[in-house]
């Protein structure tokens, strides 16, 4: 199943953007009673100097408004380190 991805510039990731994004995700997560299939994680992309935020496919079911608001797009399953 596809996931969702948002690429944020280094300036965005170091500003209040990341704090606000995490808070919005946490609100959606908690208001849906902590669904096991809803998750978000991030990784720094050294080549692009940006932070990638990934959301499980199920996040769309619980927080589609958040995904739309931040402009997250469909992506393949992120590679594992």
N, CA, C and O atoms as a GROMACS GRO file, in nm:
protein
  324
    1UNK      N    1   0.083  -0.119   0.000
    1UNK     CA    2   0.000   0.000   0.000
    1UNK      C    3   0.087   0.124   0.000
    1UNK      O    4   0.192   0.128   0.064
    2UNK      N    5   0.043   0.224  -0.072
    2UNK     CA    6   0.123   0.347  -0.075
    2UNK      C    7   0.121   0.421   0.059
    2UNK      O    8   0.026   0.410   0.137
    3UNK      N    9   0.224   0.493   0.083
    3UNK     CA   10   0.235   0.579   0.200
    3UNK      C   11   0.219   0.723   0.152
    3UNK      O   12   0.191   0.747   0.034
    4UNK      N   13   0.236   0.816   0.244
    4UNK     CA   14   0.233   0.959   0.210
    4UNK      C   15   0.365   1.021   0.253
    4UNK      O   16   0.427   0.979   0.351
    5UNK      N   17   0.406   1.122   0.178
    5UNK     CA   18   0.536   1.186   0.205
    5UNK      C   19   0.523   1.337   0.192
    5UNK      O   20   0.451   1.388   0.106
    6UNK      N   21   0.594   1.405   0.279
    6UNK     CA   22   0.607   1.550   0.270
    6UNK      C   23   0.755   1.581   0.282
    6UNK      O   24   0.821   1.537   0.376
    7UNK      N   25   0.807   1.656   0.188
    7UNK     CA   26   0.947   1.699   0.196
    7UNK      C   27   0.949   1.844   0.242
    7UNK      O   28   0.890   1.931   0.178
    8UNK      N   29   1.017   1.870   0.353
    8UNK     CA   30   1.026   2.005   0.408
    8UNK      C   31   1.170   2.053   0.394
    8UNK      O   32   1.265   1.977   0.414
    9UNK      N   33   1.184   2.179   0.361
    9UNK     CA   34   1.318   2.236   0.352
    9UNK      C   35   1.383   2.239   0.490
    9UNK      O   36   1.315   2.225   0.592
   10UNK      N   37   1.511   2.255   0.491
   10UNK     CA   38   1.582   2.261   0.619
   10UNK      C   39   1.531   2.378   0.704
   10UNK      O   40   1.523   2.366   0.826
   11UNK      N   41   1.496   2.489   0.641
   11UNK     CA   42   1.444   2.604   0.714
   11UNK      C   43   1.309   2.571   0.778
   11UNK      O   44   1.284   2.609   0.893
   12UNK      N   45   1.224   2.502   0.705
   12UNK     CA   46   1.094   2.462   0.761
   12UNK      C   47   1.113   2.366   0.878
   12UNK      O   48   1.050   2.382   0.982
   13UNK      N   49   1.199   2.269   0.860
   13UNK     CA   50   1.219   2.166   0.962
   13UNK      C   51   1.279   2.222   1.090
   13UNK      O   52   1.258   2.166   1.197
   14UNK      N   53   1.352   2.331   1.080
   14UNK     CA   54   1.413   2.388   1.200
   14UNK      C   55   1.329   2.501   1.259
   14UNK      O   56   1.366   2.560   1.360
   15UNK      N   57   1.217   2.530   1.196
   15UNK     CA   58   1.129   2.635   1.248
   15UNK      C   59   1.017   2.572   1.330
   15UNK      O   60   1.026   2.455   1.368
   16UNK      N   61   0.914   2.647   1.355
   16UNK     CA   62   0.801   2.594   1.430
   16UNK      C   63   0.718   2.496   1.345
   16UNK      O   64   0.629   2.429   1.397
   17UNK      N   65   0.747   2.488   1.217
   17UNK     CA   66   0.674   2.397   1.127
   17UNK      C   67   0.673   2.254   1.181
   17UNK      O   68   0.568   2.191   1.190
   18UNK      N   69   0.790   2.203   1.217
   18UNK     CA   70   0.800   2.065   1.262
   18UNK      C   71   0.723   2.044   1.392
   18UNK      O   72   0.655   1.943   1.409
   19UNK      N   73   0.733   2.139   1.484
   19UNK     CA   74   0.661   2.128   1.611
   19UNK      C   75   0.510   2.129   1.586
   19UNK      O   76   0.437   2.051   1.647
   20UNK      N   77   0.465   2.217   1.498
   20UNK     CA   78   0.322   2.225   1.466
   20UNK      C   79   0.273   2.100   1.394
   20UNK      O   80   0.162   2.052   1.420
   21UNK      N   81   0.355   2.047   1.304
   21UNK     CA   82   0.319   1.925   1.233
   21UNK      C   83   0.305   1.808   1.331
   21UNK      O   84   0.208   1.733   1.325
   22UNK      N   85   0.401   1.794   1.420
   22UNK     CA   86   0.395   1.685   1.518
   22UNK      C   87   0.276   1.701   1.613
   22UNK      O   88   0.213   1.602   1.650
   23UNK      N   89   0.246   1.823   1.651
   23UNK     CA   90   0.132   1.848   1.739
   23UNK      C   91   0.001   1.814   1.668
   23UNK      O   92  -0.088   1.755   1.728
   24UNK      N   93  -0.011   1.852   1.542
   24UNK     CA   94  -0.133   1.823   1.466
   24UNK      C   95  -0.149   1.672   1.447
   24UNK      O   96  -0.259   1.619   1.459
   25UNK      N   97  -0.039   1.605   1.418
   25UNK     CA   98  -0.046   1.460   1.403
   25UNK      C   99  -0.086   1.394   1.535
   25UNK      O  100  -0.170   1.304   1.538
   26UNK      N  101  -0.026   1.440   1.643
   26UNK     CA  102  -0.058   1.382   1.774
   26UNK      C  103  -0.206   1.403   1.810
   26UNK      O  104  -0.270   1.313   1.865
   27UNK      N  105  -0.259   1.521   1.780
   27UNK     CA  106  -0.401   1.546   1.808
   27UNK      C  107  -0.489   1.448   1.730
   27UNK      O  108  -0.582   1.391   1.786
   28UNK      N  109  -0.458   1.430   1.603
   28UNK     CA  110  -0.536   1.336   1.521
   28UNK      C  111  -0.520   1.194   1.573
   28UNK      O  112  -0.617   1.118   1.579
   29UNK      N  113  -0.400   1.158   1.610
   29UNK     CA  114  -0.373   1.024   1.662
   29UNK      C  115  -0.450   0.999   1.791
   29UNK      O  116  -0.515   0.895   1.806
   30UNK      N  117  -0.444   1.092   1.883
   30UNK     CA  118  -0.511   1.075   2.012
   30UNK      C  119  -0.663   1.081   1.998
   30UNK      O  120  -0.735   1.009   2.067
   31UNK      N  121  -0.713   1.167   1.910
   31UNK     CA  122  -0.859   1.178   1.894
   31UNK      C  123  -0.918   1.052   1.831
   31UNK      O  124  -1.038   1.028   1.839
   32UNK      N  125  -0.833   0.972   1.767
   32UNK     CA  126  -0.877   0.845   1.710
   32UNK      C  127  -0.836   0.726   1.797
   32UNK      O  128  -0.836   0.611   1.752
   33UNK      N  129  -0.802   0.754   1.921
   33UNK     CA  130  -0.768   0.652   2.022
   33UNK      C  131  -0.644   0.571   1.988
   33UNK      O  132  -0.637   0.451   2.015
   34UNK      N  133  -0.546   0.637   1.928
   34UNK     CA  134  -0.416   0.575   1.902
   34UNK      C  135  -0.420   0.452   1.814
   34UNK      O  136  -0.377   0.344   1.856
   35UNK      N  137  -0.470   0.466   1.692
   35UNK     CA  138  -0.477   0.349   1.604
   35UNK      C  139  -0.339   0.290   1.575
   35UNK      O  140  -0.244   0.364   1.548
   36UNK      N  141  -0.329   0.160   1.580
   36UNK     CA  142  -0.201   0.091   1.561
   36UNK      C  143  -0.145   0.106   1.420
   36UNK      O  144  -0.024   0.092   1.400
   37UNK      N  145  -0.230   0.135   1.324
   37UNK     CA  146  -0.183   0.144   1.186
   37UNK      C  147  -0.156   0.287   1.140
   37UNK      O  148  -0.128   0.310   1.023
   38UNK      N  149  -0.163   0.381   1.233
   38UNK     CA  150  -0.136   0.522   1.201
   38UNK      C  151   0.000   0.561   1.260
   38UNK      O  152   0.022   0.551   1.380
   39UNK      N  153   0.089   0.605   1.173
   39UNK     CA  154   0.222   0.642   1.221
   39UNK      C  155   0.284   0.749   1.131
   39UNK      O  156   0.247   0.766   1.015
   40UNK      N  157   0.378   0.820   1.190
   40UNK     CA  158   0.454   0.922   1.119
   40UNK      C  159   0.598   0.909   1.160
   40UNK      O  160   0.627   0.886   1.278
   41UNK      N  161   0.690   0.922   1.066
   41UNK     CA  162   0.831   0.930   1.101
   41UNK      C  163   0.902   1.019   1.001
   41UNK      O  164   0.847   1.054   0.897
   42UNK      N  165   1.023   1.056   1.035
   42UNK     CA  166   1.098   1.146   0.947
   42UNK      C  167   1.241   1.097   0.930
   42UNK      O  168   1.293   1.020   1.010
   43UNK      N  169   1.301   1.145   0.824
   43UNK     CA  170   1.443   1.119   0.800
   43UNK      C  171   1.502   1.240   0.728
   43UNK      O  172   1.434   1.306   0.649
   44UNK      N  173   1.626   1.267   0.756
   44UNK     CA  174   1.693   1.378   0.690
   44UNK      C  175   1.756   1.329   0.561
   44UNK      O  176   1.829   1.230   0.561
   45UNK      N  177   1.727   1.397   0.452
   45UNK     CA  178   1.782   1.364   0.321
   45UNK      C  179   1.906   1.452   0.300
   45UNK      O  180   1.894   1.570   0.267
   46UNK      N  181   2.023   1.395   0.318
   46UNK     CA  182   2.148   1.472   0.309
   46UNK      C  183   2.172   1.527   0.169
   46UNK      O  184   2.223   1.638   0.153
   47UNK      N  185   2.135   1.450   0.068
   47UNK     CA  186   2.157   1.494  -0.070
   47UNK      C  187   2.077   1.619  -0.104
   47UNK      O  188   2.126   1.706  -0.175
   48UNK      N  189   1.955   1.629  -0.054
   48UNK     CA  190   1.868   1.742  -0.085
   48UNK      C  191   1.866   1.847   0.024
   48UNK      O  192   1.811   1.956   0.004
   49UNK      N  193   1.925   1.817   0.140
   49UNK     CA  194   1.923   1.913   0.250
   49UNK      C  195   1.782   1.939   0.300
   49UNK      O  196   1.747   2.052   0.334
   50UNK      N  197   1.702   1.833   0.303
   50UNK     CA  198   1.561   1.846   0.341
   50UNK      C  199   1.523   1.731   0.434
   50UNK      O  200   1.591   1.629   0.440
   51UNK      N  201   1.414   1.749   0.506
   51UNK     CA  202   1.361   1.643   0.591
   51UNK      C  203   1.238   1.586   0.525
   51UNK      O  204   1.147   1.659   0.485
   52UNK      N  205   1.234   1.454   0.515
   52UNK     CA  206   1.118   1.384   0.460
   52UNK      C  207   1.034   1.333   0.576
   52UNK      O  208   1.085   1.268   0.667
   53UNK      N  209   0.906   1.364   0.572
   53UNK     CA  210   0.811   1.315   0.671
   53UNK      C  211   0.725   1.210   0.602
   53UNK      O  212   0.669   1.235   0.495
   54UNK      N  213   0.715   1.094   0.662
   54UNK     CA  214   0.638   0.984   0.606
   54UNK      C  215   0.520   0.951   0.696
   54UNK      O  216   0.529   0.958   0.819
   55UNK      N  217   0.409   0.915   0.633
   55UNK     CA  218   0.286   0.880   0.704
   55UNK      C  219   0.235   0.748   0.647
   55UNK      O  220   0.233   0.730   0.525
   56UNK      N  221   0.194   0.657   0.733
   56UNK     CA  222   0.140   0.530   0.686
   56UNK      C  223   0.014   0.554   0.604
   56UNK      O  224  -0.052   0.657   0.616
   57UNK      N  225  -0.018   0.456   0.522
   57UNK     CA  226  -0.137   0.467   0.437
   57UNK      C  227  -0.263   0.489   0.522
   57UNK      O  228  -0.352   0.564   0.482
   58UNK      N  229  -0.271   0.425   0.638
   58UNK     CA  230  -0.388   0.437   0.724
   58UNK      C  231  -0.408   0.579   0.777
   58UNK      O  232  -0.519   0.613   0.818
   59UNK      N  233  -0.305   0.660   0.776
   59UNK     CA  234  -0.318   0.797   0.824
   59UNK      C  235  -0.426   0.870   0.745
   59UNK      O  236  -0.494   0.958   0.798
   60UNK      N  237  -0.443   0.834   0.619
   60UNK     CA  238  -0.546   0.898   0.537
   60UNK      C  239  -0.685   0.874   0.596
   60UNK      O  240  -0.771   0.962   0.591
   61UNK      N  241  -0.706   0.756   0.652
   61UNK     CA  242  -0.836   0.723   0.709
   61UNK      C  243  -0.865   0.808   0.833
   61UNK      O  244  -0.980   0.844   0.858
   62UNK      N  245  -0.764   0.839   0.911
   62UNK     CA  246  -0.781   0.909   1.038
   62UNK      C  247  -0.753   1.060   1.030
   62UNK      O  248  -0.808   1.137   1.108
   63UNK      N  249  -0.670   1.100   0.936
   63UNK     CA  250  -0.627   1.241   0.933
   63UNK      C  251  -0.610   1.291   0.790
   63UNK      O  252  -0.509   1.353   0.757
   64UNK      N  253  -0.708   1.264   0.705
   64UNK     CA  254  -0.697   1.307   0.565
   64UNK      C  255  -0.687   1.459   0.553
   64UNK      O  256  -0.618   1.511   0.465
   65UNK      N  257  -0.756   1.530   0.641
   65UNK     CA  258  -0.751   1.677   0.636
   65UNK      C  259  -0.609   1.727   0.662
   65UNK      O  260  -0.563   1.820   0.596
   66UNK      N  261  -0.540   1.665   0.756
   66UNK     CA  262  -0.401   1.703   0.785
   66UNK      C  263  -0.314   1.677   0.662
   66UNK      O  264  -0.236   1.764   0.622
   67UNK      N  265  -0.326   1.559   0.603
   67UNK     CA  266  -0.245   1.526   0.485
   67UNK      C  267  -0.271   1.624   0.372
   67UNK      O  268  -0.177   1.666   0.303
   68UNK      N  269  -0.396   1.661   0.351
   68UNK     CA  270  -0.431   1.758   0.246
   68UNK      C  271  -0.375   1.896   0.278
   68UNK      O  272  -0.323   1.965   0.190
   69UNK      N  273  -0.387   1.936   0.403
   69UNK     CA  274  -0.343   2.068   0.446
   69UNK      C  275  -0.193   2.088   0.426
   69UNK      O  276  -0.149   2.196   0.385
   70UNK      N  277  -0.115   1.985   0.455
   70UNK     CA  278   0.030   1.998   0.444
   70UNK      C  279   0.082   1.965   0.304
   70UNK      O  280   0.199   1.986   0.274
   71UNK      N  281  -0.006   1.915   0.219
   71UNK     CA  282   0.034   1.884   0.082
   71UNK      C  283   0.112   1.755   0.069
   71UNK      O  284   0.198   1.743  -0.019
   72UNK      N  285   0.084   1.658   0.156
   72UNK     CA  286   0.153   1.529   0.147
   72UNK      C  287   0.109   1.458   0.021
   72UNK      O  288  -0.007   1.466  -0.019
   73UNK      N  289   0.202   1.387  -0.043
   73UNK     CA  290   0.170   1.315  -0.166
   73UNK      C  291   0.196   1.166  -0.147
   73UNK      O  292   0.272   1.125  -0.059
   74UNK      N  293   0.132   1.087  -0.231
   74UNK     CA  294   0.152   0.942  -0.226
   74UNK      C  295   0.296   0.907  -0.259
   74UNK      O  296   0.361   0.972  -0.341
   75UNK      N  297   0.345   0.804  -0.193
   75UNK     CA  298   0.481   0.757  -0.221
   75UNK      C  299   0.485   0.607  -0.195
   75UNK      O  300   0.393   0.550  -0.137
   76UNK      N  301   0.592   0.546  -0.238
   76UNK     CA  302   0.614   0.405  -0.209
   76UNK      C  303   0.656   0.388  -0.064
   76UNK      O  304   0.693   0.484   0.003
   77UNK      N  305   0.651   0.265  -0.018
   77UNK     CA  306   0.698   0.234   0.117
   77UNK      C  307   0.841   0.284   0.132
   77UNK      O  308   0.927   0.250   0.051
   78UNK      N  309   0.868   0.365   0.235
   78UNK     CA  310   1.005   0.417   0.252
   78UNK      C  311   1.105   0.304   0.271
   78UNK      O  312   1.073   0.199   0.328
   79UNK      N  313   1.225   0.327   0.224
   79UNK     CA  314   1.330   0.225   0.238
   79UNK      C  315   1.369   0.214   0.385
   79UNK      O  316   1.361   0.311   0.461
   80UNK      N  317   1.410   0.096   0.423
   80UNK     CA  318   1.452   0.074   0.561
   80UNK      C  319   1.602   0.096   0.572
   80UNK      O  320   1.677   0.060   0.482
   81UNK      N  321   1.645   0.156   0.684
   81UNK     CA  322   1.789   0.182   0.699
   81UNK      C  323   1.870   0.056   0.711
   81UNK      O  324   1.992   0.062   0.724
   0.00000   0.00000   0.00000
